[in-house]
């Protein structure tokens, strides 16, 4: 359960940093939040990897969630477009993460 909380924190920090990067176009002080958010996200990700979570799983979930949340929140906060093609792209990213997760499933005893 702790690993999921750390991963959720890494996702929130990355999405916050990315949205702050967009906000920095209009007000430069948001750049500080961008740097802090990305730094915090990478600290959280490195803690997960040090704890034994496979990097492909950690990065896949983090990246996919970040892409999806950033696209949706960019639409809500900055009136950026959200087209059907963007939705299909997000679905494809999520499907890719599911495939990576499936590929990392531990083998059961007796499986070759």
C-alpha positions as CSV (number, residue, x, y, z in Angstrom):
1,X,0.0,0.0,0.0
2,X,2.9,2.4,0.8
3,X,4.3,1.9,-2.7
4,X,1.0,3.0,-4.3
5,X,1.0,6.1,-2.1
6,X,4.5,7.0,-3.2
7,X,3.6,6.4,-6.8
8,X,0.5,8.6,-6.4
9,X,2.6,11.3,-4.9
10,X,5.0,11.1,-7.8
11,X,2.1,11.4,-10.3
12,X,0.6,14.4,-8.5
13,X,4.0,16.1,-8.3
14,X,4.7,15.5,-12.0
15,X,1.3,16.7,-13.2
16,X,1.5,19.8,-10.9
17,X,5.0,20.6,-12.3
18,X,3.8,20.2,-15.9
19,X,0.7,22.4,-15.4
20,X,2.9,24.9,-13.6
21,X,5.2,24.9,-16.6
22,X,2.2,25.8,-18.8
23,X,1.2,28.5,-16.3
24,X,4.8,29.9,-16.4
25,X,4.1,31.2,-19.9
26,X,2.0,34.0,-18.3
27,X,3.8,34.3,-15.0
28,X,7.5,33.3,-14.5
29,X,7.2,32.5,-10.8
30,X,5.4,29.2,-11.7
31,X,8.8,28.0,-13.0
32,X,9.9,27.4,-9.4
33,X,7.0,25.1,-8.7
34,X,7.8,23.3,-12.0
35,X,11.4,22.6,-10.8
36,X,10.3,21.6,-7.3
37,X,7.5,19.3,-8.7
38,X,9.8,17.5,-11.1
39,X,12.5,17.1,-8.4
40,X,10.0,15.7,-6.0
41,X,8.6,13.3,-8.6
42,X,12.0,11.9,-9.4
43,X,12.8,11.5,-5.7
44,X,9.6,9.5,-5.3
45,X,10.3,7.4,-8.4
46,X,13.8,6.6,-7.2
47,X,12.5,5.5,-3.8
48,X,10.2,3.1,-5.6
49,X,12.9,1.6,-7.7
50,X,15.3,1.3,-4.7
51,X,12.5,-0.5,-3.0
52,X,12.4,-3.2,-5.7
53,X,9.6,-2.1,-7.9
54,X,10.5,-2.8,-11.6
55,X,11.4,0.4,-13.4
56,X,9.2,-0.5,-16.4
57,X,6.2,-0.8,-14.2
58,X,7.0,2.4,-12.2
59,X,7.7,4.5,-15.2
60,X,4.8,3.1,-17.3
61,X,2.2,3.9,-14.7
62,X,3.7,7.3,-13.8
63,X,4.0,8.4,-17.4
64,X,0.6,7.1,-18.5
65,X,-1.2,8.7,-15.6
66,X,0.7,11.9,-16.1
67,X,-0.2,12.1,-19.8
68,X,-3.9,11.4,-19.1
69,X,-4.2,13.8,-16.2
70,X,-2.2,16.5,-17.8
71,X,-4.3,16.4,-21.0
72,X,-7.6,16.5,-19.1
73,X,-6.5,19.2,-16.7
74,X,-5.0,21.2,-19.5
75,X,-8.4,21.3,-21.1
76,X,-10.1,22.3,-17.8
77,X,-7.5,24.8,-16.6
78,X,-6.2,26.3,-19.9
79,X,-8.9,25.6,-22.4
80,X,-6.6,23.5,-24.4
81,X,-8.3,21.2,-27.0
82,X,-9.3,17.6,-26.2
83,X,-10.1,15.9,-29.4
84,X,-11.3,12.3,-30.0
85,X,-7.8,11.6,-31.4
86,X,-6.2,12.8,-28.1
87,X,-8.6,10.5,-26.3
88,X,-7.6,7.5,-28.5
89,X,-3.9,8.4,-27.8
90,X,-4.5,8.3,-24.1
91,X,-6.3,5.0,-24.4
92,X,-3.4,3.6,-26.4
93,X,-0.9,4.7,-23.7
94,X,-3.0,3.1,-21.0
95,X,-3.3,-0.1,-23.0
96,X,0.5,-0.1,-23.4
97,X,1.0,0.2,-19.6
98,X,-1.4,-2.7,-19.1
99,X,0.7,-4.8,-21.5
100,X,3.9,-3.8,-19.6
101,X,2.2,-4.7,-16.3
102,X,1.1,-8.1,-17.7
103,X,4.6,-8.8,-18.9
104,X,6.0,-8.2,-15.4
105,X,3.5,-10.6,-13.8
106,X,5.4,-12.9,-11.5
107,X,5.6,-16.5,-12.6
108,X,3.7,-19.1,-10.6
109,X,5.5,-22.1,-9.3
110,X,5.5,-24.9,-11.9
111,X,5.3,-22.4,-14.9
112,X,8.2,-22.5,-17.3
